[in-house]
Amino acid sequence: MTNLALIEPIMTLVALTFVVLVIVPFVRIGAILKGKAHIKDYRYGDTDNVPVRARLLNRNLMNLLQMPVLFYLVCLLFIITETTSTIALNLAWAFVILRIIHSLVHIGYNNITHRFVAFLLSNIVLFGMWIELYLGLVISTS
């Protein structure tokens, strides 16, 4: 297994983040142009005057900049330490797929239960990646 196999799930999650990042300002500016929000409503984050869709997209972007940081770090550590395994790669793809599901639910129909399940499972998978990294390092040094 090549250590660079992790680049594909990394780039997939990066792509999702940039897609949401590009959509957010269009929705925000659209709300201002349609008179549904004022530019001051965004000064310190989103106020209650900001349309729900714009708030959800912005919140989803914030989510994509939180826990995924630990995903990027663990993937880079797998690559640097040359301990990438099939398990690590499968967990990485599982994390990315669950984050895509989380985003689609969040900015789509926003069912809290469905969103929470995707969020919870993605965090369990991420924790599993850290355990796999630790075990890989322990095994490779013994």
N, CA, C and O atoms as a DFTB+ gen file, in Angstrom:
568 C
 N C O
     1  1       0.849      -1.179       0.000
     2  2       0.000       0.000       0.000
     3  2       0.892       1.238       0.000
     4  3       1.812       1.354       0.809
     5  1       0.612       2.144      -0.900
     6  2       1.375       3.385      -0.949
     7  2       0.820       4.384       0.062
     8  3      -0.393       4.490       0.245
     9  1       1.703       5.098       0.701
    10  2       1.284       6.102       1.673
    11  2       0.483       7.215       1.020
    12  3      -0.347       7.853       1.668
    13  1       0.732       7.447      -0.255
    14  2       0.033       8.525      -0.949
    15  2      -1.413       8.178      -1.289
    16  3      -2.143       9.023      -1.807
    17  1      -1.835       6.953      -1.006
    18  2      -3.235       6.578      -1.238
    19  2      -4.173       7.458      -0.418
    20  3      -5.332       7.640      -0.790
    21  1      -3.690       7.999       0.681
    22  2      -4.518       8.862       1.528
    23  2      -4.784      10.227       0.901
    24  3      -5.658      10.961       1.362
    25  1      -4.040      10.568      -0.141
    26  2      -4.239      11.870      -0.787
    27  2      -5.649      11.973      -1.376
    28  3      -6.252      13.045      -1.336
    29  1      -6.179      10.882      -1.919
    30  2      -7.515      10.939      -2.533
    31  2      -8.609      11.293      -1.533
    32  3      -9.383      12.209      -1.807
    33  1      -8.719      10.614      -0.380
    34  2      -9.739      11.048       0.574
    35  2      -9.471      12.455       1.121
    36  3     -10.409      13.208       1.384
    37  1      -8.199      12.807       1.289
    38  2      -7.886      14.167       1.740
    39  2      -8.418      15.179       0.732
    40  3      -9.108      16.127       1.105
    41  1      -8.101      14.980      -0.537
    42  2      -8.513      15.932      -1.572
    43  2     -10.029      15.961      -1.756
    44  3     -10.594      16.997      -2.106
    45  1     -10.681      14.838      -1.522
    46  2     -12.144      14.803      -1.616
    47  2     -12.761      15.681      -0.537
    48  3     -13.698      16.432      -0.809
    49  1     -12.245      15.594       0.683
    50  2     -12.771      16.433       1.764
    51  2     -12.409      17.901       1.542
    52  3     -13.207      18.789       1.842
    53  1     -11.225      18.156       1.024
    54  2     -10.837      19.527       0.676
    55  2     -11.800      20.079      -0.375
    56  3     -12.237      21.225      -0.274
    57  1     -12.130      19.278      -1.371
    58  2     -13.059      19.713      -2.420
    59  2     -14.426      20.057      -1.831
    60  3     -15.011      21.083      -2.177
    61  1     -14.933      19.205      -0.944
    62  2     -16.216      19.491      -0.292
    63  2     -16.145      20.821       0.452
    64  3     -17.066      21.634       0.366
    65  1     -15.064      21.042       1.174
    66  2     -14.906      22.282       1.933
    67  2     -14.918      23.490       1.004
    68  3     -15.574      24.489       1.297
    69  1     -14.203      23.407      -0.108
    70  2     -14.171      24.527      -1.045
    71  2     -15.511      24.737      -1.743
    72  3     -15.882      25.878      -2.021
    73  1     -16.236      23.675      -2.029
    74  2     -17.568      23.822      -2.629
    75  2     -18.474      24.614      -1.691
    76  3     -19.140      25.559      -2.112
    77  1     -18.494      24.226      -0.424
    78  2     -19.324      24.944       0.551
    79  2     -18.806      26.372       0.718
    80  3     -19.595      27.310       0.821
    81  1     -17.486      26.538       0.744
    82  2     -16.884      27.862       0.880
    83  2     -17.295      28.795      -0.257
    84  3     -17.507      29.986      -0.029
    85  1     -17.410      28.275      -1.463
    86  2     -17.810      29.082      -2.616
    87  2     -19.302      29.416      -2.557
    88  3     -19.707      30.515      -2.935
    89  1     -20.109      28.483      -2.090
    90  2     -21.558      28.693      -2.043
    91  2     -21.950      29.723      -0.986
    92  3     -22.853      30.527      -1.217
    93  1     -21.283      29.711       0.172
    94  2     -21.664      30.582       1.295
    95  2     -21.763      32.056       0.894
    96  3     -22.806      32.661       1.144
    97  1     -20.742      32.668       0.289
    98  2     -20.881      34.096      -0.028
    99  2     -21.980      34.390      -1.045
   100  3     -22.621      35.438      -0.971
   101  1     -22.207      33.478      -1.993
   102  2     -23.285      33.693      -2.953
   103  2     -24.640      33.739      -2.254
   104  3     -25.478      34.586      -2.565
   105  1     -24.848      32.833      -1.318
   106  2     -26.119      32.798      -0.586
   107  2     -26.237      34.024       0.314
   108  3     -27.311      34.617       0.412
   109  1     -25.158      34.403       0.965
   110  2     -25.180      35.584       1.842
   111  2     -25.444      36.858       1.041
   112  3     -26.305      37.659       1.406
   113  1     -24.707      37.039      -0.042
   114  2     -24.894      38.229      -0.878
   115  2     -26.286      38.224      -1.490
   116  3     -26.929      39.270      -1.587
   117  1     -26.751      37.053      -1.903
   118  2     -28.108      36.943      -2.441
   119  2     -29.155      37.381      -1.431
   120  3     -30.124      38.051      -1.789
   121  1     -28.969      37.009      -0.174
   122  2     -29.910      37.413       0.880
   123  2     -29.903      38.926       1.053
   124  3     -30.950      39.533       1.277
   125  1     -28.730      39.534       0.951
   126  2     -28.636      40.994       1.069
   127  2     -29.319      41.660      -0.119
   128  3     -30.106      42.590       0.058
   129  1     -29.024      41.191      -1.326
   130  2     -29.598      41.787      -2.534
   131  2     -31.120      41.641      -2.592
   132  3     -31.809      42.500      -3.142
   133  1     -31.638      40.554      -2.024
   134  2     -33.090      40.332      -2.000
   135  2     -33.763      41.039      -0.826
   136  3     -34.984      40.976      -0.678
   137  1     -32.966      41.715       0.010
   138  2     -33.516      42.432       1.152
   139  2     -33.910      41.535       2.312
   140  3     -34.628      41.966       3.214
   141  1     -33.450      40.296       2.298
   142  2     -33.784      39.366       3.388
   143  2     -32.806      39.477       4.549
   144  3     -33.058      38.948       5.632
   145  1     -31.695      40.162       4.325
   146  2     -30.700      40.387       5.376
   147  2     -29.971      41.683       5.050
   148  3     -29.967      42.142       3.908
   149  1     -29.367      42.251       6.056
   150  2     -28.558      43.458       5.889
   151  2     -27.104      43.075       6.138
   152  3     -26.813      42.145       6.890
   153  1     -26.212      43.794       5.506
   154  2     -24.789      43.472       5.669
   155  2     -24.367      43.483       7.138
   156  3     -23.479      42.727       7.534
   157  1     -24.999      44.335       7.945
   158  2     -24.673      44.399       9.379
   159  2     -25.051      43.108      10.108
   160  3     -24.522      42.822      11.183
   161  1     -25.958      42.337       9.528
   162  2     -26.359      41.066      10.148
   163  2     -25.216      40.051      10.166
   164  3     -25.269      39.061      10.895
   165  1     -24.201      40.299       9.373
   166  2     -23.066      39.372       9.292
   167  2     -21.839      39.872      10.055
   168  3     -20.804      39.206      10.080
   169  1     -21.956      41.033      10.668
   170  2     -20.791      41.666      11.292
   171  2     -20.118      40.783      12.342
   172  3     -18.893      40.662      12.353
   173  1     -20.894      40.174      13.213
   174  2     -20.340      39.332      14.283
   175  2     -20.796      37.887      14.154
   176  3     -20.937      37.185      15.156
   177  1     -21.022      37.449      12.950
   178  2     -21.593      36.126      12.717
   179  2     -22.994      36.332      12.170
   180  3     -23.314      37.413      11.674
   181  1     -23.802      35.347      12.251
   182  2     -25.156      35.432      11.712
   183  2     -26.146      35.822      12.803
   184  3     -26.170      35.226      13.880
   185  1     -26.969      36.842      12.504
   186  2     -28.045      37.192      13.426
   187  2     -29.296      36.416      13.036
   188  3     -29.304      35.696      12.038
   189  1     -30.342      36.566      13.822
   190  2     -31.610      35.897      13.506
   191  2     -32.246      36.452      12.237
   192  3     -33.146      35.825      11.679
   193  1     -31.797      37.615      11.770
   194  2     -32.334      38.195      10.535
   195  2     -31.822      37.483       9.286
   196  3     -32.426      37.578       8.218
   197  1     -30.721      36.779       9.422
   198  2     -30.133      36.066       8.284
   199  2     -31.008      34.857       7.964
   200  3     -31.378      34.109       8.869
   201  1     -31.345      34.654       6.685
   202  2     -32.169      33.495       6.318
   203  2     -31.544      32.171       6.785
   204  3     -30.323      32.023       6.837
   205  1     -32.405      31.234       7.115
   206  2     -31.967      29.938       7.648
   207  2     -30.975      29.259       6.706
   208  3     -29.972      28.711       7.163
   209  1     -31.236      29.286       5.421
   210  2     -30.336      28.620       4.461
   211  2     -28.911      29.170       4.569
   212  3     -27.945      28.407       4.565
   213  1     -28.786      30.485       4.666
   214  2     -27.459      31.100       4.778
   215  2     -26.798      30.711       6.093
   216  3     -25.591      30.470       6.133
   217  1     -27.579      30.648       7.169
   218  2     -27.020      30.255       8.468
   219  2     -26.563      28.803       8.453
   220  3     -25.504      28.473       8.986
   221  1     -27.370      27.931       7.835
   222  2     -27.005      26.510       7.768
   223  2     -25.728      26.299       6.958
   224  3     -24.844      25.542       7.362
   225  1     -25.641      26.967       5.823
   226  2     -24.434      26.832       4.995
   227  2     -23.197      27.326       5.736
   228  3     -22.144      26.690       5.694
   229  1     -23.330      28.458       6.412
   230  2     -22.194      28.990       7.156
   231  2     -21.804      28.057       8.297
   232  3     -20.619      27.825       8.539
   233  1     -22.804      27.521       8.998
   234  2     -22.527      26.595      10.101
   235  2     -21.865      25.319       9.570
   236  3     -20.971      24.762      10.207
   237  1     -22.315      24.866       8.397
   238  2     -21.703      23.678       7.807
   239  2     -20.243      23.938       7.449
   240  3     -19.387      23.077       7.651
   241  1     -19.966      25.118       6.921
   242  2     -18.579      25.470       6.622
   243  2     -17.744      25.446       7.900
   244  3     -16.623      24.937       7.899
   245  1     -18.276      25.987       8.974
   246  2     -17.553      25.966      10.254
   247  2     -17.295      24.522      10.702
   248  3     -16.217      24.203      11.206
   249  1     -18.294      23.655      10.513
   250  2     -18.117      22.236      10.858
   251  2     -16.984      21.606      10.045
   252  3     -16.226      20.784      10.559
   253  1     -16.876      21.998       8.778
   254  2     -15.830      21.443       7.910
   255  2     -14.437      21.966       8.262
   256  3     -13.433      21.469       7.752
   257  1     -14.386      22.963       9.129
   258  2     -13.095      23.512       9.556
   259  2     -12.766      23.136      10.995
   260  3     -11.811      23.658      11.569
   261  1     -13.550      22.234      11.582
   262  2     -13.320      21.829      12.970
   263  2     -12.723      20.422      13.035
   264  3     -11.505      20.279      12.923
   265  1     -13.530      19.395      13.210
   266  2     -13.019      18.023      13.361
   267  2     -12.168      17.554      12.178
   268  3     -11.217      16.802      12.390
   269  1     -12.468      17.962      10.954
   270  2     -11.604      17.526       9.853
   271  2     -10.136      17.929      10.006
   272  3      -9.267      17.323       9.380
   273  1      -9.850      18.930      10.821
   274  2      -8.446      19.285      11.062
   275  2      -7.699      18.083      11.647
   276  3      -6.554      17.821      11.280
   277  1      -8.351      17.358      12.556
   278  2      -7.735      16.155      13.131
   279  2      -7.596      15.054      12.082
   280  3      -6.670      14.246      12.143
   281  1      -8.521      15.024      11.118
   282  2      -8.435      14.067      10.012
   283  2      -7.211      14.369       9.150
   284  3      -6.428      13.474       8.831
   285  1      -7.057      15.639       8.779
   286  2      -5.908      16.008       7.956
   287  2      -4.601      15.692       8.679
   288  3      -3.651      15.193       8.075
   289  1      -4.564      15.983       9.960
   290  2      -3.350      15.730      10.739
   291  2      -3.018      14.242      10.796
   292  3      -1.875      13.852      10.560
   293  1      -4.008      13.413      11.108
   294  2      -3.727      11.977      11.217
   295  2      -3.310      11.410       9.856
   296  3      -2.434      10.547       9.786
   297  1      -3.929      11.889       8.785
   298  2      -3.530      11.423       7.449
   299  2      -2.085      11.814       7.146
   300  3      -1.312      11.000       6.641
   301  1      -1.727      13.045       7.450
   302  2      -0.348      13.475       7.216
   303  2       0.638      12.683       8.067
   304  3       1.740      12.369       7.617
   305  1       0.246      12.363       9.287
   306  2       1.122      11.554      10.139
   307  2       1.289      10.142       9.585
   308  3       2.381       9.577       9.643
   309  1       0.200       9.565       9.045
   310  2       0.323       8.257       8.388
   311  2       1.329       8.341       7.242
   312  3       2.186       7.470       7.092
   313  1       1.217       9.394       6.438
   314  2       2.091       9.543       5.277
   315  2       3.542       9.753       5.713
   316  3       4.449       9.089       5.212
   317  1       3.752      10.668       6.635
   318  2       5.114      10.992       7.088
   319  2       5.800       9.793       7.745
   320  3       6.983       9.538       7.517
   321  1       5.042       9.066       8.560
   322  2       5.632       7.922       9.280
   323  2       5.627       6.647       8.449
   324  3       6.128       5.611       8.886
   325  1       5.062       6.727       7.254
   326  2       4.980       5.587       6.336
   327  2       4.322       4.382       6.989
   328  3       4.802       3.254       6.871
   329  1       3.211       4.638       7.681
   330  2       2.469       3.562       8.349
   331  2       1.057       3.401       7.787
   332  3       0.206       2.780       8.424
   333  1       0.803       3.952       6.606
   334  2      -0.523       3.819       5.999
   335  2      -0.841       2.346       5.784
   336  3      -0.035       1.595       5.235
   337  1      -2.019       1.951       6.221
   338  2      -2.468       0.564       6.068
   339  2      -3.791       0.562       5.313
   340  3      -4.401       1.609       5.099
   341  1      -4.219      -0.619       4.917
   342  2      -5.539      -0.751       4.291
   343  2      -6.618      -0.293       5.258
   344  3      -7.593       0.343       4.856
   345  1      -6.445      -0.615       6.523
   346  2      -7.414      -0.184       7.539
   347  2      -7.464       1.338       7.589
   348  3      -8.548       1.920       7.619
   349  1      -6.307       1.984       7.600
   350  2      -6.253       3.449       7.646
   351  2      -6.940       4.058       6.433
   352  3      -7.697       5.021       6.562
   353  1      -6.679       3.502       5.259
   354  2      -7.290       4.023       4.036
   355  2      -8.802       3.840       4.061
   356  3      -9.542       4.756       3.700
   357  1      -9.268       2.670       4.481
   358  2     -10.712       2.432       4.564
   359  2     -11.369       3.355       5.585
   360  3     -12.464       3.866       5.349
   361  1     -10.707       3.568       6.710
   362  2     -11.243       4.488       7.717
   363  2     -11.277       5.920       7.175
   364  3     -12.223       6.663       7.436
   365  1     -10.251       6.299       6.426
   366  2     -10.213       7.644       5.843
   367  2     -11.386       7.851       4.895
   368  3     -12.058       8.881       4.951
   369  1     -11.634       6.874       4.024
   370  2     -12.767       6.992       3.106
   371  2     -14.091       6.988       3.863
   372  3     -15.012       7.720       3.502
   373  1     -14.194       6.178       4.898
   374  2     -15.422       6.158       5.706
   375  2     -15.658       7.528       6.331
   376  3     -16.784       8.025       6.332
   377  1     -14.600       8.140       6.861
   378  2     -14.728       9.470       7.458
   379  2     -15.220      10.476       6.424
   380  3     -16.150      11.238       6.687
   381  1     -14.598      10.476       5.256
   382  2     -14.961      11.435       4.208
   383  2     -16.404      11.221       3.759
   384  3     -17.156      12.186       3.617
   385  1     -16.793       9.983       3.536
   386  2     -18.175       9.691       3.117
   387  2     -19.162      10.145       4.183
   388  3     -20.201      10.723       3.861
   389  1     -18.849       9.890       5.442
   390  2     -19.737      10.326       6.525
   391  2     -19.795      11.844       6.619
   392  3     -20.849      12.395       6.938
   393  1     -18.696      12.533       6.351
   394  2     -18.715      14.001       6.370
   395  2     -19.517      14.547       5.188
   396  3     -20.191      15.570       5.317
   397  1     -19.448      13.876       4.046
   398  2     -20.268      14.285       2.900
   399  2     -21.739      14.108       3.246
   400  3     -22.551      14.994       2.982
   401  1     -22.085      12.968       3.834
   402  2     -23.468      12.723       4.252
   403  2     -23.896      13.785       5.256
   404  3     -24.992      14.335       5.151
   405  1     -23.038      14.074       6.227
   406  2     -23.347      15.099       7.231
   407  2     -23.646      16.438       6.555
   408  3     -24.624      17.103       6.896
   409  1     -22.806      16.829       5.600
   410  2     -23.013      18.101       4.908
   411  2     -24.296      18.103       4.090
   412  3     -25.044      19.081       4.108
   413  1     -24.555      17.012       3.370
   414  2     -25.775      16.943       2.560
   415  2     -27.025      17.027       3.425
   416  3     -27.990      17.704       3.070
   417  1     -27.004      16.341       4.556
   418  2     -28.146      16.408       5.473
   419  2     -28.246      17.813       6.054
   420  3     -29.333      18.389       6.100
   421  1     -27.132      18.362       6.495
   422  2     -27.116      19.670       7.150
   423  2     -27.655      20.765       6.242
   424  3     -28.506      21.552       6.656
   425  1     -27.164      20.823       5.002
   426  2     -27.594      21.897       4.107
   427  2     -28.780      21.499       3.236
   428  3     -29.298      22.305       2.463
   429  1     -29.200      20.251       3.370
   430  2     -30.365      19.775       2.629
   431  2     -31.610      19.832       3.484
   432  3     -32.170      20.906       3.704
   433  1     -32.039      18.697       3.962
   434  2     -33.291      18.632       4.723
   435  2     -33.086      18.789       6.224
   436  3     -34.066      18.892       6.962
   437  1     -31.855      18.811       6.693
   438  2     -31.457      19.128       8.063
   439  2     -32.197      18.345       9.145
   440  3     -32.651      18.922      10.133
   441  1     -32.316      17.046       8.958
   442  2     -32.874      16.197      10.014
   443  2     -31.790      16.025      11.074
   444  3     -30.724      15.471      10.805
   445  1     -32.076      16.504      12.275
   446  2     -31.063      16.518      13.334
   447  2     -30.595      15.113      13.693
   448  3     -29.407      14.901      13.932
   449  1     -31.510      14.156      13.733
   450  2     -31.128      12.782      14.068
   451  2     -30.179      12.217      13.018
   452  3     -29.149      11.637      13.363
   453  1     -30.513      12.378      11.754
   454  2     -29.655      11.875      10.677
   455  2     -28.293      12.569      10.703
   456  3     -27.251      11.934      10.534
   457  1     -28.326      13.877      10.917
   458  2     -27.086      14.643      10.967
   459  2     -26.216      14.189      12.135
   460  3     -25.003      14.036      11.993
   461  1     -26.846      13.974      13.293
   462  2     -26.104      13.550      14.480
   463  2     -25.478      12.172      14.277
   464  3     -24.335      11.944      14.672
   465  1     -26.219      11.262      13.665
   466  2     -25.680       9.913      13.429
   467  2     -24.442       9.996      12.533
   468  3     -23.428       9.358      12.816
   469  1     -24.521      10.777      11.458
   470  2     -23.360      10.932      10.568
   471  2     -22.193      11.577      11.312
   472  3     -21.044      11.167      11.148
   473  1     -22.488      12.576      12.122
   474  2     -21.456      13.256      12.909
   475  2     -20.814      12.303      13.912
   476  3     -19.589      12.233      14.015
   477  1     -21.641      11.575      14.646
   478  2     -21.138      10.645      15.657
   479  2     -20.284       9.549      15.021
   480  3     -19.177       9.269      15.479
   481  1     -20.806       8.938      13.967
   482  2     -20.058       7.869      13.302
   483  2     -18.740       8.381      12.725
   484  3     -17.720       7.695      12.794
   485  1     -18.764       9.585      12.158
   486  2     -17.516      10.134      11.601
   487  2     -16.478      10.348      12.696
   488  3     -15.286      10.135      12.473
   489  1     -16.921      10.764      13.867
   490  2     -15.974      10.968      14.972
   491  2     -15.450       9.648      15.520
   492  3     -14.291       9.559      15.925
   493  1     -16.293       8.627      15.537
   494  2     -15.837       7.293      15.956
   495  2     -14.791       6.774      14.969
   496  3     -13.766       6.223      15.369
   497  1     -15.063       6.955      13.678
   498  2     -14.108       6.542      12.638
   499  2     -12.795       7.311      12.789
   500  3     -11.714       6.730      12.687
   501  1     -12.894       8.606      13.032
   502  2     -11.692       9.423      13.206
   503  2     -10.876       8.948      14.409
   504  3      -9.649       8.876      14.344
   505  1     -11.554       8.630      15.493
   506  2     -10.878       8.090      16.671
   507  2     -10.182       6.774      16.311
   508  3      -9.063       6.509      16.749
   509  1     -10.864       5.960      15.508
   510  2     -10.271       4.705      15.041
   511  2      -9.012       4.938      14.224
   512  3      -8.065       4.156      14.306
   513  1      -8.994       6.007      13.437
   514  2      -7.791       6.329      12.663
   515  2      -6.620       6.645      13.587
   516  3      -5.488       6.236      13.326
   517  1      -6.892       7.364      14.653
   518  2      -5.825       7.697      15.599
   519  2      -5.317       6.447      16.308
   520  3      -4.118       6.310      16.549
   521  1      -6.224       5.543      16.639
   522  2      -5.807       4.276      17.259
   523  2      -4.955       3.474      16.277
   524  3      -3.922       2.919      16.653
   525  1      -5.390       3.415      15.024
   526  2      -4.630       2.696      13.992
   527  2      -3.240       3.310      13.812
   528  3      -2.259       2.583      13.654
   529  1      -3.152       4.624      13.833
   530  2      -1.844       5.275      13.731
   531  2      -0.958       4.881      14.906
   532  3       0.204       4.518      14.725
   533  1      -1.508       4.954      16.092
   534  2      -0.741       4.599      17.290
   535  2      -0.257       3.151      17.215
   536  3       0.914       2.863      17.462
   537  1      -1.170       2.251      16.871
   538  2      -0.795       0.834      16.786
   539  2       0.256       0.606      15.704
   540  3       1.188      -0.175      15.890
   541  1       0.101       1.287      14.583
   542  2       1.085       1.171      13.504
   543  2       2.455       1.655      13.927
   544  3       3.471       1.073      13.547
   545  1       2.486       2.714      14.708
   546  2       3.770       3.235      15.191
   547  2       4.391       2.316      16.226
   548  3       5.603       2.103      16.227
   549  1       3.562       1.769      17.109
   550  2       4.064       0.849      18.137
   551  2       4.620      -0.409      17.486
   552  3       5.696      -0.883      17.849
   553  1       3.880      -0.946      16.522
   554  2       4.313      -2.173      15.842
   555  2       5.583      -1.923      15.030
   556  3       6.486      -2.760      15.013
   557  1       5.654      -0.768      14.354
   558  2       6.822      -0.496      13.507
   559  2       8.086      -0.212      14.315
   560  3       9.193      -0.346      13.795
   561  1       7.933       0.174      15.569
   562  2       9.117       0.462      16.390
   563  2       9.510      -0.698      17.293
   564  3      10.522      -0.628      17.992
   565  1       8.712      -1.768      17.282
   566  2       9.059      -2.901      18.165
   567  2       9.743      -4.023      17.416
   568  3      10.095      -5.040      18.014
